[in-house]
Amino acid sequence: MFTDCNVGKELKINKNRELSLSKNLIAAVVLSVSIANAAATQEPDTVKMYAERADVLVLTSEGAAHFARLAIDCIHREYPNKLNQVLQSDEFLLSPTALHPAFYGCFDWHSSVHGHWMLVKLLKAFPEIGDREKIVAGLATSLTVENIAGEVAYFDNESGSWERTYGWAWLLQLAMELNTWSDPLGQKLGNNLEPLTQLIRDKYIEFLPRQEYPIRTGVHPNTAFGLSFALDYARSAGDEDLISSVTSAARRYYANDKDCPLSWEPSGEDFLSPCFEEAALMARVLSSAEYGDWLSEFLPGLSGRGPLSPANVSDRSDPKIVHLDGLNLSRAWNLQVIASRTVGAATAARLRAWAKDHLKASLPYVASVHYEGSHWLGSFAVYALTRSG
């Protein structure tokens, strides 16, 4: 028999269902029309996103404004949305904004997180950036004490593997960017984010001893990627326990690896390179002497191989194929990291040249024509253009 309380609860659930279905239907129609009206092979953007400086490409102010607009456009765009949640009951059938009060935009949670990271990074690098007021307002709207408490509550009720470790990694990257920003806004937002930062930090320390084998895929769960960003955060924060946890896991997983099959890459939906993610992680973990010996066995033909070709992206309206633009960008930043630790000027120069080739292959296409790529690729582009080693 229903009580008044149960009836009210049931009506609320039904209302939420109807609202969610209506919004999703409208979003699906808008997205399908957008895709139908856009060419599958996107024309390159004419924005001057980068300049050449010696052996690297650097982000221009025009490029910074372009990428910022991509994030401004999506961090508070609720639909389309991929929740990727495990439902415990009807009570969890809620809208993205109800479930994720801070990070509900940009199609999925992790893309929203690194969209926020990108905006902070651009504010720091380009204090006079156009749309500065919009960027500041967007960050301040998202990263409130109340919203972050809502995000922490979601983690408390979700599967322990949710966003492990890709979303975790980007959350720590966002925390690092805020905590190293001397602006009072950065300190305030970093403090607001701290409960979620601490939760993710603790999740790494709890999880890594239990994960006996690394995940070597070229998509979200890649262990080496997750460890690299966690280690960068830990060192920035002076968190010795997290440093120890990550470095010991990296050595356990990868110290004895040899002959990574680079010729097998890429797979058709990769946005990370299993070989280069691992090599860039170990560049962070091993001493210079250790790394030279390790790399020569892990990628034995690297110093003498022919040109490394960027991945060809045949259809940027396809949400999986467009991952390959991300692969070109992530390869570029990892090649820069590896080059910075490589013994031999000729080999380092070759790696940096490959990095430039990969950037040039995909940067002109990081635009807003196809939301399948634009909701996340800007962050990859900015990271690649601002990490030189």
C-alpha positions as CSV (number, residue, x, y, z in Angstrom):
1,M,0.0,0.0,0.0
2,F,1.4,3.5,-1.0
3,T,1.8,6.2,1.7
4,D,1.6,9.8,0.8
5,C,5.4,9.9,1.0
6,N,5.7,7.0,-1.5
7,V,3.2,8.6,-3.9
8,G,5.2,11.9,-3.8
9,K,8.4,10.0,-4.4
10,E,6.8,8.1,-7.3
11,L,5.5,11.3,-8.9
12,K,9.0,12.9,-8.6
13,I,10.6,9.9,-10.3
14,N,8.1,9.9,-13.1
15,K,8.5,13.6,-13.6
16,N,12.3,13.2,-13.7
17,R,11.9,10.4,-16.2
18,E,9.6,12.5,-18.5
19,L,11.9,15.5,-18.3
20,S,15.0,13.5,-19.0
21,L,13.3,11.7,-22.0
22,S,12.1,15.0,-23.4
23,K,15.5,16.6,-23.1
24,N,17.3,13.6,-24.6
25,L,14.9,13.5,-27.5
26,I,15.4,17.1,-28.3
27,A,19.2,16.8,-28.0
28,A,19.2,13.7,-30.2
29,V,17.3,15.5,-32.9
30,V,19.6,18.5,-32.7
31,L,22.7,16.4,-32.8
32,S,21.5,14.3,-35.7
33,V,20.6,17.4,-37.8
34,S,24.0,18.8,-37.0
35,I,25.8,15.7,-38.1
36,A,23.6,15.4,-41.3
37,N,24.4,19.0,-42.2
38,A,28.2,18.7,-41.6
39,A,30.7,17.0,-43.9
40,A,32.1,13.8,-42.5
41,T,35.6,14.9,-43.4
42,Q,35.9,18.3,-41.7
43,E,37.7,21.2,-43.4
44,P,40.7,22.5,-41.5
45,D,40.2,25.6,-39.3
46,T,42.0,28.7,-40.3
47,V,42.8,29.9,-36.8
48,K,46.5,30.4,-36.2
49,M,46.6,28.0,-33.2
50,Y,50.4,27.7,-32.9
51,A,53.7,29.2,-33.7
52,E,57.0,27.4,-34.3
53,R,59.7,28.0,-31.8
54,A,63.0,26.1,-32.5
55,D,62.0,22.4,-32.4
56,V,58.5,22.7,-30.8
57,L,55.2,24.3,-31.5
58,V,53.8,26.7,-29.0
59,L,50.2,27.9,-28.4
60,T,49.3,31.4,-29.7
61,S,46.9,33.8,-28.0
62,E,44.6,33.3,-31.0
63,G,44.7,29.5,-30.5
64,A,44.1,29.9,-26.7
65,A,41.0,32.0,-27.4
66,H,39.8,29.4,-29.9
67,F,40.2,26.4,-27.5
68,A,38.7,28.4,-24.6
69,R,35.5,28.9,-26.7
70,L,35.2,25.2,-27.1
71,A,35.2,24.6,-23.4
72,I,33.0,27.6,-22.6
73,D,30.5,26.2,-25.1
74,C,30.4,22.7,-23.4
75,I,31.1,22.9,-19.7
76,H,27.5,23.8,-19.0
77,R,25.9,22.1,-22.0
78,E,23.9,19.3,-20.4
79,Y,22.9,17.4,-23.5
80,P,23.8,15.2,-25.3
81,N,25.2,13.3,-22.3
82,K,26.8,9.9,-21.6
83,L,26.3,9.1,-17.9
84,N,28.0,5.7,-17.8
85,Q,26.5,4.9,-14.4
86,V,25.5,1.8,-12.5
87,L,21.9,2.2,-11.3
88,Q,21.2,1.1,-7.8
89,S,17.5,2.0,-7.9
90,D,15.0,4.3,-9.6
91,E,16.2,7.1,-7.3
92,F,19.3,7.4,-9.4
93,L,17.4,8.1,-12.6
94,L,18.1,11.8,-12.5
95,S,19.4,14.4,-14.9
96,P,23.1,15.0,-15.4
97,T,22.9,18.3,-13.4
98,A,21.3,16.5,-10.5
99,L,23.9,13.8,-10.5
100,H,27.0,15.9,-11.3
101,P,26.4,19.5,-10.2
102,A,30.0,20.6,-11.0
103,F,30.9,18.4,-14.0
104,Y,27.7,17.6,-16.0
105,G,28.7,19.2,-19.3
106,C,30.9,18.3,-22.3
107,F,29.1,15.0,-23.0
108,D,30.7,13.0,-20.1
109,W,32.2,13.6,-16.7
110,H,35.8,13.2,-17.5
111,S,35.6,15.6,-20.6
112,S,33.9,18.2,-18.3
113,V,36.8,17.8,-15.8
114,H,39.5,18.3,-18.4
115,G,37.5,21.1,-20.0
116,H,37.7,22.9,-16.7
117,W,41.4,22.1,-16.5
118,M,41.9,23.7,-19.9
119,L,40.2,26.9,-18.9
120,V,42.4,27.2,-15.8
121,K,45.5,26.5,-17.8
122,L,44.6,29.1,-20.4
123,L,43.8,31.8,-17.8
124,K,47.2,31.1,-16.3
125,A,49.1,31.2,-19.5
126,F,47.2,34.1,-21.1
127,P,45.9,36.4,-18.4
128,E,44.5,38.8,-20.9
129,I,42.7,36.1,-22.9
130,G,39.5,37.1,-24.7
131,D,36.3,36.0,-22.9
132,R,38.2,36.1,-19.6
133,E,35.1,37.2,-17.7
134,K,33.1,34.3,-19.2
135,I,35.8,31.9,-18.3
136,V,36.1,33.1,-14.7
137,A,32.3,33.1,-14.4
138,G,32.1,29.6,-15.8
139,L,34.7,28.2,-13.4
140,A,33.2,30.0,-10.4
141,T,29.7,28.6,-11.3
142,S,31.0,25.0,-11.5
143,L,33.5,24.8,-8.7
144,T,31.5,25.8,-5.6
145,V,31.7,24.1,-2.2
146,E,28.2,22.8,-2.7
147,N,28.7,21.4,-6.2
148,I,31.9,19.6,-5.1
149,A,30.1,18.1,-2.2
150,G,27.6,16.7,-4.7
151,E,30.4,15.2,-6.7
152,V,31.9,13.6,-3.6
153,A,28.4,12.2,-2.7
154,Y,28.1,10.6,-6.2
155,F,31.4,8.8,-5.8
156,D,30.3,7.5,-2.5
157,N,27.3,5.8,-4.2
158,E,28.9,4.7,-7.5
159,S,30.9,1.6,-8.4
160,G,34.5,1.8,-7.1
161,S,35.8,1.5,-10.7
162,W,33.8,4.6,-11.9
163,E,36.2,6.9,-14.0
164,R,39.2,4.8,-12.9
165,T,41.8,6.0,-13.7
166,Y,41.2,8.4,-16.7
167,G,38.7,10.7,-14.9
168,W,40.7,10.4,-11.7
169,A,43.9,11.5,-13.5
170,W,42.3,14.6,-15.0
171,L,40.7,15.6,-11.7
172,L,44.2,15.6,-10.2
173,Q,45.5,17.5,-13.1
174,L,42.8,20.1,-12.5
175,A,43.7,20.2,-8.8
176,M,47.4,20.7,-9.7
177,E,46.6,23.6,-12.0
178,L,44.5,25.4,-9.4
179,N,46.9,24.7,-6.5
180,T,49.9,26.1,-8.5
181,W,48.0,29.3,-9.6
182,S,49.0,32.3,-7.6
183,D,45.8,34.2,-8.4
184,P,43.4,34.3,-5.4
185,L,40.7,32.8,-7.7
186,G,42.9,29.7,-8.2
187,Q,43.5,29.3,-4.5
188,K,39.7,29.7,-3.7
189,L,38.7,27.2,-6.4
190,G,41.4,24.8,-5.4
191,N,40.2,24.9,-1.8
192,N,36.7,24.3,-3.0
193,L,37.8,21.3,-5.0
194,E,39.9,19.8,-2.2
195,P,37.4,17.3,-0.8
196,L,37.2,15.7,-4.3
197,T,40.9,15.9,-4.8
198,Q,41.5,14.1,-1.5
199,L,39.0,11.4,-2.4
200,I,40.6,10.7,-5.7
201,R,44.1,10.8,-4.2
202,D,43.0,8.2,-1.6
203,K,41.4,6.1,-4.3
204,Y,44.7,5.8,-6.1
205,I,46.5,4.7,-2.9
206,E,43.8,2.2,-2.0
207,F,43.5,0.8,-5.5
208,L,47.1,0.4,-6.9
209,P,48.2,-2.3,-4.5
210,R,45.2,-4.4,-5.5
211,Q,45.7,-4.0,-9.3
212,E,48.1,-6.8,-10.0
213,Y,48.3,-6.2,-13.8
214,P,48.4,-3.0,-15.7
215,I,45.8,-2.1,-18.4
216,R,47.5,-1.6,-21.7
217,T,44.6,-0.4,-23.8
218,G,44.7,2.7,-26.0
219,V,41.6,4.2,-24.4
220,H,40.4,5.5,-21.0
221,P,41.5,2.8,-18.6
222,N,45.2,2.9,-19.7
223,T,47.2,2.5,-16.5
224,A,50.3,4.3,-17.6
225,F,48.3,7.4,-18.5
226,G,46.6,7.4,-15.1
227,L,49.8,7.0,-13.2
228,S,51.6,9.7,-15.2
229,F,49.1,12.4,-14.3
230,A,48.8,11.2,-10.7
231,L,52.6,11.4,-10.3
232,D,52.7,14.9,-11.7
233,Y,50.1,15.9,-9.2
234,A,51.8,14.1,-6.3
235,R,55.2,15.8,-7.0
236,S,53.6,19.2,-7.3
237,A,51.7,18.7,-4.0
238,G,54.7,17.2,-2.2
239,D,52.6,14.1,-1.4
240,E,55.2,11.5,-0.6
241,D,52.7,8.7,0.1
242,L,51.1,9.1,-3.4
243,I,54.6,9.5,-5.0
244,S,55.6,6.2,-3.4
245,S,52.4,4.4,-4.3
246,V,52.6,5.5,-8.0
247,T,56.3,4.9,-8.5
248,S,56.3,1.5,-6.9
249,A,53.3,0.5,-9.0
250,A,55.0,1.7,-12.2
251,R,58.1,-0.3,-11.4
252,R,56.1,-3.3,-10.6
253,Y,54.1,-3.1,-13.8
254,Y,56.7,-2.0,-16.3
255,A,60.3,-2.3,-15.2
256,N,60.8,-5.6,-17.0
257,D,58.9,-4.8,-20.2
258,K,60.7,-5.3,-23.5
259,D,60.0,-5.0,-27.2
260,C,56.8,-3.0,-27.1
261,P,55.0,-3.7,-30.4
262,L,54.8,-0.2,-31.8
263,S,54.0,-1.5,-35.2
264,W,50.7,-2.8,-33.9
265,E,49.5,0.8,-33.2
266,P,47.2,2.4,-33.7
267,S,44.0,0.4,-33.1
268,G,40.9,1.9,-34.7
269,E,39.7,3.9,-31.7
270,D,42.9,4.7,-29.8
271,F,43.4,8.1,-28.4
272,L,46.4,7.0,-26.3
273,S,49.5,5.1,-27.5
274,P,50.1,2.1,-25.2
275,C,53.8,2.1,-26.0
276,F,54.4,5.8,-25.7
277,E,52.2,6.2,-22.6
278,E,54.4,3.6,-20.8
279,A,57.6,5.1,-22.1
280,A,56.6,8.6,-20.9
281,L,55.6,7.3,-17.5
282,M,58.9,5.5,-17.0
283,A,60.7,8.7,-18.1
284,R,59.1,10.3,-15.0
285,V,59.9,7.3,-12.7
286,L,63.4,6.1,-13.6
287,S,66.7,7.9,-13.1
288,S,68.5,9.1,-16.3
289,A,70.9,6.1,-16.3
290,E,68.1,3.6,-15.7
291,Y,65.9,5.1,-18.3
292,G,68.4,4.9,-21.1
293,D,68.9,1.2,-20.6
294,W,65.2,0.6,-20.1
295,L,64.1,2.5,-23.2
296,S,66.7,0.7,-25.4
297,E,65.1,-2.6,-24.5
298,F,61.5,-1.4,-24.5
299,L,61.6,0.3,-27.9
300,P,64.8,-1.1,-29.3
301,G,64.3,0.3,-32.8
302,L,63.3,3.8,-31.8
303,S,66.5,5.6,-32.5
304,G,67.0,4.2,-35.9
305,R,63.4,3.7,-37.3
306,G,62.0,5.6,-40.2
307,P,59.4,8.4,-39.9
308,L,56.5,7.7,-37.5
309,S,53.4,8.6,-39.4
310,P,50.4,10.3,-37.7
311,A,47.2,8.4,-37.6
312,N,44.8,9.1,-40.5
313,V,41.3,10.3,-39.3
314,S,38.9,9.3,-42.0
315,D,35.6,10.5,-40.4
316,R,35.6,13.2,-37.7
317,S,31.8,12.9,-37.2
318,D,32.3,9.3,-35.9
319,P,32.8,9.4,-32.1
320,K,35.3,6.5,-32.2
321,I,37.3,7.3,-35.3
322,V,37.8,10.9,-34.1
323,H,39.7,9.3,-31.2
324,L,42.6,9.1,-33.6
325,D,43.0,12.9,-33.5
326,G,43.4,12.5,-29.8
327,L,46.1,9.8,-30.4
328,N,48.1,12.2,-32.6
329,L,47.9,14.9,-29.9
330,S,48.8,12.5,-27.0
331,R,51.6,10.9,-29.0
332,A,53.0,14.4,-29.5
333,W,53.2,15.3,-25.8
334,N,54.6,11.9,-24.9
335,L,57.2,12.1,-27.6
336,Q,58.3,15.4,-26.1
337,V,58.5,13.9,-22.6
338,I,60.6,11.0,-24.0
339,A,62.8,13.3,-26.0
340,S,63.6,15.3,-22.8
341,R,65.0,12.2,-21.2
342,T,66.7,10.6,-24.2
343,V,70.4,10.3,-24.4
344,G,71.6,11.5,-27.8
345,A,70.8,14.8,-29.5
346,A,70.0,13.2,-32.9
347,T,67.4,10.8,-31.4
348,A,65.8,13.6,-29.3
349,A,65.6,15.8,-32.4
350,R,63.9,13.0,-34.3
351,L,61.3,12.5,-31.6
352,R,60.5,16.2,-31.4
353,A,60.1,16.3,-35.2
354,W,57.7,13.4,-35.0
355,A,55.8,15.3,-32.3
356,K,55.5,18.3,-34.5
357,D,54.2,16.2,-37.4
358,H,51.6,14.6,-35.2
359,L,50.4,18.0,-33.9
360,K,50.2,19.5,-37.4
361,A,48.2,16.5,-38.6
362,S,45.3,17.1,-36.1
363,L,45.5,20.7,-34.6
364,P,43.7,22.3,-37.6
365,Y,40.7,20.0,-37.1
366,V,40.1,20.7,-33.4
367,A,37.1,22.9,-34.1
368,S,33.4,23.0,-33.2
369,V,31.9,21.4,-36.4
370,H,31.6,18.0,-34.8
371,Y,30.7,17.8,-31.1
372,E,32.0,14.2,-31.2
373,G,35.5,15.7,-31.1
374,S,35.2,19.3,-30.0
375,H,33.9,18.4,-26.5
376,W,37.2,17.0,-25.5
377,L,40.0,17.5,-28.1
378,G,40.7,21.1,-27.2
379,S,42.1,19.9,-23.8
380,F,44.4,17.4,-25.6
381,A,45.6,20.2,-27.9
382,V,46.3,22.6,-25.1
383,Y,48.1,20.0,-23.1
384,A,50.3,19.0,-26.1
385,L,51.1,22.6,-26.9
386,T,52.0,23.6,-23.3
387,R,54.0,20.5,-22.3
388,S,57.5,20.6,-23.9
389,G,59.1,17.9,-21.8
